[in-house]
């Protein structure tokens, strides 16, 4: 199917020691390096193009394929993902929660520069990883300003792309993000994009890649196979209903406990 799909990754690990250093609440999204490598090779072997994320600033690319994105700014993005991407001539966008820069387990400012020098795109994932749609106007503006300030100091340029922590967004938080200079916004709703179309008025949909995903299912997502996407949307709808019932914070804590 000729679509553009944005895939969402988080941390990677290559041994038990690296996995142990990932916060338990984040491990449900952390992929073994072997799975990530197999997925990159599956894209290449099946002729599924990996698109330059920067091209999204001009609308949806004319050709179908995938955009690779990473959330949180985990150190493994630079240490493990970057070498594999460079080896294959692939590009990705890395969204960084900027309060974590230079903290143990997360990318340093030098590693962010290394990503940018390798022609990777570096964007924001909020400052403290708080859910932006839950913040008051002043705190929301502070989060966005801080993330721009840290990335600007590290990279010498403002960020134009950002993803919303937890996929929590609304019209108010998206408008604030655009006022802060972010032009391309990413959420976590399940979906794909039509090649050559304008960017949606809201945030771009993404497909979360979790550990244990078979190559067959991964390729289905990369190709936006209708049946696979429909099942994923149904699962997401059930989670959204639970989130509405419990509220964002209680839902997130419960989900983290169940998945850790």
Secondary structure, DSSP 8 states (H G I E B T S, - for coil): ---EEEEEE--EESSHHHHHTS-GGGGGG-EEHHHHHHHHHHHHHTT--B--GGGGGGSS-SS-EEEEEE-TTBTHIIIIIHHHHHHHT---EEEE-GGGTTSTTB--HHHHHHHHHTT-EEEE--SS---GGGS-HHHHHHHHHHHHHHHHHHHSS---EEE-GGG---HHHHHHHHHTT--EEE---S--B-TT----SS-B--EE--TT--HHHHHHHHTT-HHHHHHHHHHHHHHHHHHHHH-HHHHHHHHHHHH-
